[in-house]
């Protein structure tokens, strides 16, 4: 392809290839590995053709030697994941990609507080794409505040964050490290959702804790090992369906099965 000439609307190739339209040439490059190989060797690569190629196939940005802002923006606009192919990322390019698709935060080399905040505000689930060293307490609070279930992806679960999150969803007690769990946290969890009793450590699962749980949700009786008549009374009063979880040794409750 030595001696290739480009005009505004056509490409003059070597004797091996005829004169073809610029659009056709770009299509040929994308469908003919032999031609694209030689195009990649051109120095400098014609920017007009680079733009047309990227417009049709954003992933081809990886083959562009000189990645200027215009080419990078074009690729990212067409496919925000092309951010991963940008050799010199700028905050502007990263912001563009994240605004279009927050999940592209995973391709950001320098996950600054601003970019992380932008990604989380657009989609809190991307918290799991943010590296541990960039997960600040403020950022984690923002994510779980927008979507409590993202608590699972928090690396450093502080005591205050744990207390805050289980008041929104008690079942998240299962995602709290055992060394952080206290009777206070367990009480907050079962007060929000009695079924969280399933995740209460045995040393905190006393009669008072169990009564609180079944009072909030009678079906939590399923997770009460040492059932008493009083606890069963409370559970069935809250939800008659909880009778199916009554220990059959408490024969007084068999009548509830009728």
Short mmCIF file of the C-alpha atoms (twelve columns), coordinates in Angstrom:
data_MODEL
# 
_entry.id   MODEL 
# 
loop_
_atom_site.group_PDB 
_atom_site.id 
_atom_site.type_symbol 
_atom_site.label_atom_id 
_atom_site.label_alt_id 
_atom_site.label_comp_id 
_atom_site.label_asym_id 
_atom_site.label_seq_id 
_atom_site.Cartn_x 
_atom_site.Cartn_y 
_atom_site.Cartn_z 
_atom_site.pdbx_PDB_model_num 
ATOM 1   C CA . UNK A 1   0.000   0.000   0.000  1 
ATOM 2   C CA . UNK A 2   2.970   2.302   -0.472 1 
ATOM 3   C CA . UNK A 3   2.115   5.500   -2.325 1 
ATOM 4   C CA . UNK A 4   -1.511  5.549   -1.167 1 
ATOM 5   C CA . UNK A 5   -3.216  8.884   -1.804 1 
ATOM 6   C CA . UNK A 6   -6.364  10.093  -0.056 1 
ATOM 7   C CA . UNK A 7   -8.779  12.727  -1.280 1 
ATOM 8   C CA . UNK A 8   -12.025 13.911  0.302  1 
ATOM 9   C CA . UNK A 9   -14.035 11.111  -1.232 1 
ATOM 10  C CA . UNK A 10  -11.732 8.428   -2.641 1 
ATOM 11  C CA . UNK A 11  -8.555  6.475   -2.034 1 
ATOM 12  C CA . UNK A 12  -5.902  5.812   -4.676 1 
ATOM 13  C CA . UNK A 13  -4.099  2.627   -3.739 1 
ATOM 14  C CA . UNK A 14  -1.112  0.905   -5.285 1 
ATOM 15  C CA . UNK A 15  -1.393  -0.975  -8.547 1 
ATOM 16  C CA . UNK A 16  -2.559  -3.968  -6.563 1 
ATOM 17  C CA . UNK A 17  -5.808  -2.218  -5.552 1 
ATOM 18  C CA . UNK A 18  -8.052  -0.027  -7.729 1 
ATOM 19  C CA . UNK A 19  -9.340  3.460   -6.953 1 
ATOM 20  C CA . UNK A 20  -12.213 3.044   -4.499 1 
ATOM 21  C CA . UNK A 21  -14.451 5.305   -2.451 1 
ATOM 22  C CA . UNK A 22  -13.233 6.311   0.999  1 
ATOM 23  C CA . UNK A 23  -16.248 4.634   2.590  1 
ATOM 24  C CA . UNK A 24  -15.591 1.401   0.711  1 
ATOM 25  C CA . UNK A 25  -11.937 1.507   1.667  1 
ATOM 26  C CA . UNK A 26  -12.840 1.744   5.354  1 
ATOM 27  C CA . UNK A 27  -15.292 -1.132  5.063  1 
ATOM 28  C CA . UNK A 28  -12.605 -3.178  3.309  1 
ATOM 29  C CA . UNK A 29  -10.131 -2.438  6.090  1 
ATOM 30  C CA . UNK A 30  -12.585 -3.720  8.677  1 
ATOM 31  C CA . UNK A 31  -13.332 -6.918  6.759  1 
ATOM 32  C CA . UNK A 32  -9.898  -7.752  5.356  1 
ATOM 33  C CA . UNK A 33  -7.259  -8.580  7.942  1 
ATOM 34  C CA . UNK A 34  -4.531  -8.347  5.299  1 
ATOM 35  C CA . UNK A 35  -5.378  -4.739  4.493  1 
ATOM 36  C CA . UNK A 36  -5.859  -3.630  8.077  1 
ATOM 37  C CA . UNK A 37  -2.422  -5.041  8.898  1 
ATOM 38  C CA . UNK A 38  -0.807  -2.765  6.368  1 
ATOM 39  C CA . UNK A 39  -2.915  0.202   7.424  1 
ATOM 40  C CA . UNK A 40  -1.637  -0.263  10.981 1 
ATOM 41  C CA . UNK A 41  1.910   0.079   9.638  1 
ATOM 42  C CA . UNK A 42  1.246   3.411   7.965  1 
ATOM 43  C CA . UNK A 43  3.078   6.313   9.563  1 
ATOM 44  C CA . UNK A 44  1.395   8.638   9.971  1 
ATOM 45  C CA . UNK A 45  -2.033  7.036   9.821  1 
ATOM 46  C CA . UNK A 46  -4.537  9.243   7.909  1 
ATOM 47  C CA . UNK A 47  -6.824  10.741  10.615 1 
ATOM 48  C CA . UNK A 48  -9.822  10.910  8.297  1 
ATOM 49  C CA . UNK A 49  -9.690  7.169   7.778  1 
ATOM 50  C CA . UNK A 50  -9.033  6.584   11.486 1 
ATOM 51  C CA . UNK A 51  -12.199 8.540   12.323 1 
ATOM 52  C CA . UNK A 52  -14.288 6.545   9.866  1 
ATOM 53  C CA . UNK A 53  -12.901 3.252   11.135 1 
ATOM 54  C CA . UNK A 54  -13.566 4.147   14.766 1 
ATOM 55  C CA . UNK A 55  -17.036 5.355   13.867 1 
ATOM 56  C CA . UNK A 56  -17.825 1.896   12.508 1 
ATOM 57  C CA . UNK A 57  -15.717 -0.120  14.960 1 
ATOM 58  C CA . UNK A 58  -14.815 1.730   18.196 1 
ATOM 59  C CA . UNK A 59  -12.590 -1.160  19.273 1 
ATOM 60  C CA . UNK A 60  -10.185 -0.316  16.461 1 
ATOM 61  C CA . UNK A 61  -8.966  2.570   18.633 1 
ATOM 62  C CA . UNK A 62  -6.415  0.053   19.886 1 
ATOM 63  C CA . UNK A 63  -4.768  0.119   16.443 1 
ATOM 64  C CA . UNK A 64  -4.430  3.893   16.286 1 
ATOM 65  C CA . UNK A 65  -0.887  5.062   16.959 1 
ATOM 66  C CA . UNK A 66  -1.693  8.708   17.695 1 
ATOM 67  C CA . UNK A 67  -4.790  8.817   19.893 1 
ATOM 68  C CA . UNK A 68  -5.900  12.434  19.980 1 
ATOM 69  C CA . UNK A 69  -8.885  13.637  22.022 1 
ATOM 70  C CA . UNK A 70  -11.241 13.682  19.052 1 
ATOM 71  C CA . UNK A 71  -10.593 10.048  18.175 1 
ATOM 72  C CA . UNK A 72  -10.871 8.944   21.807 1 
ATOM 73  C CA . UNK A 73  -14.110 10.861  22.356 1 
ATOM 74  C CA . UNK A 74  -15.565 9.397   19.175 1 
ATOM 75  C CA . UNK A 75  -14.693 5.854   20.245 1 
ATOM 76  C CA . UNK A 76  -16.056 6.359   23.771 1 
ATOM 77  C CA . UNK A 77  -19.253 7.959   22.502 1 
ATOM 78  C CA . UNK A 78  -19.832 4.975   20.233 1 
ATOM 79  C CA . UNK A 79  -18.838 2.457   22.898 1 
ATOM 80  C CA . UNK A 80  -17.871 3.728   26.385 1 
ATOM 81  C CA . UNK A 81  -15.925 0.525   27.050 1 
ATOM 82  C CA . UNK A 82  -13.379 1.830   24.535 1 
ATOM 83  C CA . UNK A 83  -12.038 3.796   27.502 1 
ATOM 84  C CA . UNK A 84  -10.024 0.666   28.250 1 
ATOM 85  C CA . UNK A 85  -8.167  1.207   24.948 1 
ATOM 86  C CA . UNK A 86  -7.212  4.815   25.618 1 
ATOM 87  C CA . UNK A 87  -3.475  5.049   26.177 1 
ATOM 88  C CA . UNK A 88  -3.482  8.403   27.992 1 
ATOM 89  C CA . UNK A 89  -6.688  8.748   29.991 1 
ATOM 90  C CA . UNK A 90  -7.813  12.216  31.021 1 
ATOM 91  C CA . UNK A 91  -10.482 13.018  33.596 1 
ATOM 92  C CA . UNK A 92  -12.624 14.446  30.793 1 
ATOM 93  C CA . UNK A 93  -12.519 11.193  28.810 1 
ATOM 94  C CA . UNK A 94  -13.208 9.138   31.929 1 
ATOM 95  C CA . UNK A 95  -16.122 11.389  32.866 1 
ATOM 96  C CA . UNK A 96  -17.582 10.997  29.362 1 
ATOM 97  C CA . UNK A 97  -17.398 7.216   29.552 1 
ATOM 98  C CA . UNK A 98  -18.831 7.008   33.093 1 
ATOM 99  C CA . UNK A 99  -21.689 9.369   32.250 1 
ATOM 100 C CA . UNK A 100 -22.718 7.084   29.394 1 
ATOM 101 C CA . UNK A 101 -22.088 3.843   31.286 1 
ATOM 102 C CA . UNK A 102 -21.115 3.970   34.986 1 
ATOM 103 C CA . UNK A 103 -19.651 0.461   34.800 1 
ATOM 104 C CA . UNK A 104 -16.716 1.834   32.824 1 
ATOM 105 C CA . UNK A 105 -15.284 2.982   36.167 1 
ATOM 106 C CA . UNK A 106 -13.595 -0.440  36.084 1 
ATOM 107 C CA . UNK A 107 -11.422 0.769   33.165 1 
ATOM 108 C CA . UNK A 108 -10.346 3.980   34.873 1 
ATOM 109 C CA . UNK A 109 -6.677  3.787   35.813 1 
ATOM 110 C CA . UNK A 110 -6.873  6.571   38.396 1 
ATOM 111 C CA . UNK A 111 -10.205 6.228   40.195 1 
ATOM 112 C CA . UNK A 112 -10.388 9.691   41.728 1 
ATOM 113 C CA . UNK A 113 -13.028 10.554  44.365 1 
ATOM 114 C CA . UNK A 114 -14.874 12.670  41.794 1 
ATOM 115 C CA . UNK A 115 -15.067 9.901   39.183 1 
ATOM 116 C CA . UNK A 116 -16.032 7.282   41.773 1 
ATOM 117 C CA . UNK A 117 -18.741 9.560   43.154 1 
ATOM 118 C CA . UNK A 118 -20.060 10.182  39.633 1 
ATOM 119 C CA . UNK A 119 -20.217 6.457   38.911 1 
ATOM 120 C CA . UNK A 120 -21.950 5.589   42.204 1 
ATOM 121 C CA . UNK A 121 -24.549 8.332   41.806 1 
ATOM 122 C CA . UNK A 122 -25.438 6.977   38.387 1 
ATOM 123 C CA . UNK A 123 -25.375 3.329   39.465 1 
ATOM 124 C CA . UNK A 124 -24.567 2.338   43.065 1 
ATOM 125 C CA . UNK A 125 -23.998 -1.277  41.993 1 
ATOM 126 C CA . UNK A 126 -20.655 -0.301  40.451 1 
ATOM 127 C CA . UNK A 127 -19.240 -0.164  43.970 1 
ATOM 128 C CA . UNK A 128 -17.870 -3.643  43.292 1 
ATOM 129 C CA . UNK A 129 -15.846 -2.188  40.387 1 
ATOM 130 C CA . UNK A 130 -14.087 0.322   42.644 1 
ATOM 131 C CA . UNK A 131 -10.730 -0.763  44.004 1 
ATOM 132 C CA . UNK A 132 -10.335 -1.140  47.745 1 
ATOM 133 C CA . UNK A 133 -7.905  1.761   48.066 1 
ATOM 134 C CA . UNK A 134 -10.473 4.109   46.519 1 
ATOM 135 C CA . UNK A 135 -13.447 2.989   48.641 1 
ATOM 136 C CA . UNK A 136 -13.783 5.796   51.177 1 
ATOM 137 C CA . UNK A 137 -16.275 5.728   54.038 1 
ATOM 138 C CA . UNK A 138 -18.196 8.565   52.385 1 
ATOM 139 C CA . UNK A 139 -18.366 6.729   49.063 1 
ATOM 140 C CA . UNK A 140 -19.590 3.514   50.692 1 
ATOM 141 C CA . UNK A 141 -22.248 5.409   52.642 1 
ATOM 142 C CA . UNK A 142 -23.416 6.975   49.401 1 
ATOM 143 C CA . UNK A 143 -23.661 3.598   47.662 1 
ATOM 144 C CA . UNK A 144 -25.515 1.748   50.439 1 
ATOM 145 C CA . UNK A 145 -27.749 4.775   50.963 1 
ATOM 146 C CA . UNK A 146 -28.888 4.521   47.345 1 
ATOM 147 C CA . UNK A 147 -28.985 0.714   47.324 1 
ATOM 148 C CA . UNK A 148 -28.556 -1.147  50.644 1 
ATOM 149 C CA . UNK A 149 -27.660 -4.435  48.936 1 
ATOM 150 C CA . UNK A 150 -24.379 -2.939  47.697 1 
ATOM 151 C CA . UNK A 151 -23.202 -3.333  51.296 1 
ATOM 152 C CA . UNK A 152 -21.937 -6.736  50.173 1 
ATOM 153 C CA . UNK A 153 -19.217 -5.029  48.115 1 
ATOM 154 C CA . UNK A 154 -17.855 -2.808  50.887 1 
ATOM 155 C CA . UNK A 155 -14.303 -3.861  51.750 1 
ATOM 156 C CA . UNK A 156 -13.956 -2.111  55.098 1 
ATOM 157 C CA . UNK A 157 -17.248 -2.421  56.963 1 
ATOM 158 C CA . UNK A 158 -17.054 -0.004  59.884 1 
ATOM 159 C CA . UNK A 159 -19.225 -0.480  62.953 1 
ATOM 160 C CA . UNK A 160 -21.179 2.717   62.266 1 
ATOM 161 C CA . UNK A 161 -21.803 1.713   58.652 1 
ATOM 162 C CA . UNK A 162 -23.037 -1.699  59.796 1 
ATOM 163 C CA . UNK A 163 -25.436 -0.127  62.290 1 
ATOM 164 C CA . UNK A 164 -26.708 2.241   59.640 1 
ATOM 165 C CA . UNK A 165 -27.267 -0.384  56.956 1 
ATOM 166 C CA . UNK A 166 -29.145 -2.951  59.038 1 
ATOM 167 C CA . UNK A 167 -31.703 -0.342  60.060 1 
ATOM 168 C CA . UNK A 168 -32.591 -0.325  56.351 1 
ATOM 169 C CA . UNK A 169 -32.326 -4.068  55.734 1 
ATOM 170 C CA . UNK A 170 -31.864 -6.353  58.720 1 
ATOM 171 C CA . UNK A 171 -31.105 -9.373  56.539 1 
ATOM 172 C CA . UNK A 172 -27.770 -7.782  55.647 1 
ATOM 173 C CA . UNK A 173 -26.616 -9.005  59.031 1 
ATOM 174 C CA . UNK A 174 -25.379 -12.034 57.071 1 
ATOM 175 C CA . UNK A 175 -22.800 -9.810  55.320 1 
ATOM 176 C CA . UNK A 176 -21.287 -8.411  58.513 1 
ATOM 177 C CA . UNK A 177 -18.010 -9.895  59.686 1 
ATOM 178 C CA . UNK A 178 -18.429 -11.988 62.817 1 
ATOM 179 C CA . UNK A 179 -15.870 -9.960  64.761 1 
ATOM 180 C CA . UNK A 180 -17.985 -6.813  64.286 1 
ATOM 181 C CA . UNK A 181 -21.338 -8.287  65.285 1 
ATOM 182 C CA . UNK A 182 -22.575 -7.256  68.724 1 
ATOM 183 C CA . UNK A 183 -25.839 -7.726  70.577 1 
ATOM 184 C CA . UNK A 184 -26.698 -4.132  69.670 1 
ATOM 185 C CA . UNK A 185 -26.306 -4.822  65.957 1 
ATOM 186 C CA . UNK A 186 -28.348 -8.021  66.245 1 
ATOM 187 C CA . UNK A 187 -31.130 -6.176  68.033 1 
ATOM 188 C CA . UNK A 188 -31.226 -3.503  65.341 1 
ATOM 189 C CA . UNK A 189 -31.292 -6.176  62.647 1 
ATOM 190 C CA . UNK A 190 -34.186 -8.244  64.022 1 
ATOM 191 C CA . UNK A 191 -36.101 -5.067  64.879 1 
ATOM 192 C CA . UNK A 192 -36.042 -4.175  61.186 1 
ATOM 193 C CA . UNK A 193 -36.684 -7.740  59.980 1 
ATOM 194 C CA . UNK A 194 -37.342 -10.587 62.387 1 
ATOM 195 C CA . UNK A 195 -36.064 -13.108 59.834 1 
ATOM 196 C CA . UNK A 196 -32.577 -11.750 60.470 1 
ATOM 197 C CA . UNK A 197 -32.664 -14.009 63.536 1 
ATOM 198 C CA . UNK A 198 -31.257 -16.666 61.207 1 
ATOM 199 C CA . UNK A 199 -27.930 -14.823 61.171 1 
ATOM 200 C CA . UNK A 200 -27.735 -13.962 64.866 1 
ATOM 201 C CA . UNK A 201 -24.786 -15.767 66.518 1 
ATOM 202 C CA . UNK A 202 -25.835 -18.357 69.063 1 
ATOM 203 C CA . UNK A 203 -24.399 -16.394 71.996 1 
ATOM 204 C CA . UNK A 204 -26.815 -13.516 71.293 1 
ATOM 205 C CA . UNK A 205 -29.838 -15.658 70.463 1 
ATOM 206 C CA . UNK A 206 -31.383 -15.464 73.933 1 
ATOM 207 C CA . UNK A 207 -35.089 -15.538 74.844 1 
ATOM 208 C CA . UNK A 208 -35.390 -11.763 74.681 1 
ATOM 209 C CA . UNK A 209 -33.818 -11.654 71.212 1 
ATOM 210 C CA . UNK A 210 -36.100 -14.415 69.960 1 
ATOM 211 C CA . UNK A 211 -39.206 -12.719 71.349 1 
ATOM 212 C CA . UNK A 212 -38.276 -9.481  69.608 1 
ATOM 213 C CA . UNK A 213 -37.752 -11.325 66.337 1 
ATOM 214 C CA . UNK A 214 -41.051 -13.236 66.283 1 
ATOM 215 C CA . UNK A 215 -42.923 -10.142 67.410 1 
ATOM 216 C CA . UNK A 216 -41.620 -8.370  64.296 1 
ATOM 217 C CA . UNK A 217 -42.180 -11.392 62.037 1 
ATOM 218 C CA . UNK A 218 -43.828 -14.531 63.347 1 
ATOM 219 C CA . UNK A 219 -42.131 -16.659 60.699 1 
ATOM 220 C CA . UNK A 220 -38.839 -16.042 62.482 1 
ATOM 221 C CA . UNK A 221 -40.013 -18.836 64.808 1 
ATOM 222 C CA . UNK A 222 -38.324 -21.132 62.301 1 
ATOM 223 C CA . UNK A 223 -34.948 -19.968 63.629 1 
ATOM 224 C CA . UNK A 224 -35.767 -20.337 67.334 1 
ATOM 225 C CA . UNK A 225 -34.090 -23.442 68.685 1 
ATOM 226 C CA . UNK A 226 -35.386 -23.281 72.247 1 
ATOM 227 C CA . UNK A 227 -39.077 -22.615 71.738 1 
ATOM 228 C CA . UNK A 228 -41.337 -21.778 74.653 1 
ATOM 229 C CA . UNK A 229 -45.099 -21.474 74.826 1 
ATOM 230 C CA . UNK A 230 -44.731 -17.717 75.226 1 
ATOM 231 C CA . UNK A 231 -42.557 -17.310 72.129 1 
ATOM 232 C CA . UNK A 232 -44.934 -19.477 70.099 1 
ATOM 233 C CA . UNK A 233 -47.887 -17.406 71.320 1 
ATOM 234 C CA . UNK A 234 -46.210 -14.209 70.173 1 
ATOM 235 C CA . UNK A 235 -45.242 -15.682 66.803 1 
ATOM 236 C CA . UNK A 236 -48.678 -17.108 65.998 1 
ATOM 237 C CA . UNK A 237 -50.373 -13.919 67.083 1 
ATOM 238 C CA . UNK A 238 -48.195 -11.996 64.645 1 
ATOM 239 C CA . UNK A 239 -48.623 -14.508 61.804 1 
ATOM 240 C CA . UNK A 240 -50.788 -17.624 62.019 1 
ATOM 241 C CA . UNK A 241 -48.690 -19.281 59.329 1 
ATOM 242 C CA . UNK A 242 -45.844 -19.476 61.796 1 
ATOM 243 C CA . UNK A 243 -47.632 -22.432 63.418 1 
ATOM 244 C CA . UNK A 244 -45.902 -24.663 60.868 1 
ATOM 245 C CA . UNK A 245 -42.621 -23.869 62.593 1 
ATOM 246 C CA . UNK A 246 -43.810 -24.848 66.059 1 
ATOM 247 C CA . UNK A 247 -41.806 -27.656 67.587 1 
ATOM 248 C CA . UNK A 248 -44.206 -30.616 67.623 1 
ATOM 249 C CA . UNK A 249 -43.073 -31.459 71.131 1 
ATOM 250 C CA . UNK A 250 -45.217 -28.517 72.193 1 
ATOM 251 C CA . UNK A 251 -48.385 -30.563 71.812 1 
ATOM 252 C CA . UNK A 252 -50.627 -27.715 72.957 1 
ATOM 253 C CA . UNK A 253 -50.084 -26.143 69.576 1 
ATOM 254 C CA . UNK A 254 -51.178 -29.097 67.478 1 
ATOM 255 C CA . UNK A 255 -54.703 -27.693 67.483 1 
ATOM 256 C CA . UNK A 256 -53.430 -24.772 65.393 1 
ATOM 257 C CA . UNK A 257 -52.771 -27.212 62.582 1 
ATOM 258 C CA . UNK A 258 -56.478 -27.856 62.102 1 
# 
